[in-house]
């Protein structure tokens, strides 16, 4: 099928660009709205056998939520560099090692956002380096507790499911 863009408008809200575009397909016009969002990283951060979760307020759901630590990848920044930076800022952990497990797109119908999943481990725990508008509490959980928080709905972040699946797949590959 041949999709043709007839007209497109853009409006910026911080790093997010809202797009309204008119397409023609099979001779008919259709309007789509979607977001162009910078890439991000979500972290499976492991320290002394436990994994970091953060709890913070999210205006989009009007509540405090549990999430994997993470944030944006700055223009020109390598994914692993962004992961180490975000971990230091949000958790206060300076990890020894890191590995990109994969990536996902969270809502293909409404966004072009790519979220990289990174496993970081070891290191030294220090102070968080939060922005003025961040109020983040760190919680350390075992892998089994992480699974339970996903299953019981306490941890509702979609990329946490992807991260756990990718991490488990990595562990399964390493088994003899």
Buried (B, 14 or more C-beta within 10 A) or exposed (E): EEEEEEEEEEEEEEEEBEBEBBBEEEEEEEEBEBBBBBBBBBBBBBBEEBBBBBEBEEEEEEEEBBBBBBBBBEEEBEBBBBBBBBBBBBBBBBBEEBBBBBBBEBEEEEBBBBBBBBBBBEBEBEEBEEEEEBEBEBEBBEBEBBBEBBEEEEBBBEBBEBBBBBBEEBEEEEEE
